[in-house]
Amino acid sequence: MKETILVSARVTSEVANRLNSLAKSTRRSKSFLAAQAIEEFLNVQEWHVEAIKEGMAAAEKGDVKSHEHALAILNTWGKSA
């Protein structure tokens, strides 16, 4: 089992009540659900930051397309070939 550490956070009473309700419904601990939510949040945020960095690096190299080019591609979405 991985080593764990205690992390605390202040949440509104509404969030605390929702967490408590979900814990009861799923028969999981509030701690388990909070840890799972934090991990999922971090995964999304880390992906987002990395995508931004990649986009900025591409822009710095001049590897960009015009707004018109992007719209032309988007306008083909959902249309039959």
C-alpha positions in Angstrom: 0.0 0.0 0.0 1.3 3.5 -0.9 2.2 5.8 2.0 -0.4 8.4 2.6 -0.4 11.7 4.4 -3.1 13.8 5.9 -4.3 16.8 3.9 -7.1 19.0 5.2 -9.3 21.5 3.4 -12.0 23.9 4.3 -15.2 23.4 2.3 -18.6 25.0 2.6 -21.3 23.2 4.6 -23.1 22.4 1.4 -20.0 20.6 0.0 -19.5 18.8 3.3 -23.2 17.7 3.3 -22.9 16.5 -0.3 -19.7 14.6 0.5 -21.3 13.0 3.5 -24.4 12.0 1.5 -22.3 10.5 -1.3 -20.1 8.6 1.2 -23.2 7.0 2.7 -24.7 6.2 -0.7 -21.5 4.6 -2.0 -20.5 3.1 1.3 -17.1 4.8 1.0 -15.4 7.0 3.4 -15.4 10.7 3.0 -11.6 10.6 3.0 -11.6 8.0 0.1 -14.0 10.2 -2.0 -12.1 13.4 -1.3 -8.7 11.8 -2.2 -10.3 10.4 -5.4 -11.7 13.9 -6.3 -8.4 15.6 -5.7 -6.6 13.0 -7.9 -9.0 13.4 -10.7 -8.8 17.2 -10.4 -5.0 17.1 -10.6 -5.1 14.8 -13.6 -7.2 17.3 -15.5 -5.3 20.4 -14.4 -1.9 18.8 -15.2 -3.1 17.8 -18.6 -4.4 21.3 -19.2 -1.2 23.0 -18.1 0.8 20.7 -20.3 -1.4 21.3 -23.3 -1.0 25.1 -22.8 2.8 24.7 -22.6 2.8 22.7 -25.8 0.7 25.3 -27.6 2.9 28.1 -26.4 6.0 26.2 -27.6 4.4 25.6 -31.0 3.5 29.3 -31.3 7.0 30.3 -30.4 8.3 28.1 -33.3 5.8 29.7 -35.6 3.9 26.4 -35.9 0.4 28.0 -36.0 -2.6 28.2 -38.3 -4.7 31.2 -39.1 -8.1 31.7 -37.6 -9.6 31.3 -41.0 -7.9 27.9 -41.5 -9.1 26.7 -38.1 -12.7 27.8 -39.0 -12.5 26.0 -42.4 -11.6 22.8 -40.6 -14.2 23.2 -37.9 -16.9 23.9 -40.5 -16.3 20.4 -42.0 -17.0 18.7 -38.8 -20.3 16.7 -38.8 -20.6 16.8 -42.6 -20.5 13.7 -44.7 -17.5 13.2 -46.9 
